[in-house]
Structure formats: structure tokens, C-alpha cells
Amino acid sequence: MCEDASIFASNAIWWVGEKGRPWIYFIDSAPKATPYDIGSKCPGGMADPGETKTEAARRETFEETGLVIKRRIRLVQVYDDQSNGSHHKFGFITPRSGCRGRIRQTPFEDRRSIIYRIYPIALDDAIDTVYQVKTKYHLKFLKGVRNHLHRKLGLPV
């Protein structure tokens, strides 16, 4: 765990979709303080005190999607950014087959955000969506996801 900065962890739940392209679950959400400032992202958020980066990613995945990552599934880290002194940001990937449960179907509030919808999206389309809203962390994270999955699936990087 990183003691000098708070931990932010994201998790991309992925699978191979049409034409062998990687797909992920995406979330449209907004901070409770500014509920009309809607952005798209993978499940993720700040770690609770004493929580490791992987514990935070697992908890946030469940809270935001309703999916539980099976205990035996190891989250694969594809992103690590310490450049911001106040937050140490981590990004993981988990295969959809490593989860159980059902995707939440209605809007809800977690501790810090309002989650408007959860939906499947092709990874390349997710990158385009995040690029349009200029979310630097999420864009870098998704590019790390794409590079890892393209190597894993034998697709051009």
C-alpha cells in the first residue's frame, strides 16, 4: 500500500466480442456534488483506509456494477501512475468470466457518486468516448488495457 498518497483503483471487466474485438463494461456517473457533470469510465474509486489497491478495485467493481470478482481470480495490473502526489492511481483488468452476479439495471448512488447506467462497449469506442471528455487518467488507463489485451489476444497494438 502507498502510505504517502491516497489510492485510486479502476478495473476494466473485459471479454472478446464481435469480430474478436475486446469489450468492457463502462459506467456513466457523476459526483454527488455536481450531479450534472456526467462522465464515462470503468468501475473505480478511492480506497478506504487500510484497503489495498486490489481490495479497492474489487469493492468498487461490486459497488458500481453489482458484479463480484470470484476469489480465485487475480486482477492483472496494467496501469500505475504516481505522478500526482496526492493520488496513486492503479488500473486493473478482470475477465468477465471471472465475475459472478448481475449488472445493475437502474441508477443508484454509491458513497461519492451517482451511477446513471452501466453498459457494454467496444474498448476502442470507450477510448474515443473518454478522449472526447478529456479525462487524462481514464484515457491512459484504457490505452494500457488496450495494449495488454491486444498483446494477449494477438491483435495489432
PyMOL commands that set and color helices and strands:
alter all, ss='L'
color gray80, all
select helices_A, chain A and resi 18-20+53-65+96-98+123-133+136-153
alter helices_A, ss='H'
color red, helices_A
select strands_A, chain A and resi 6-16+22-31+39-41+44-46+68-69+76-81+87-95+99-100+108-109+113-122
alter strands_A, ss='S'
color yellow, strands_A
deselect
rebuild
show_as cartoon
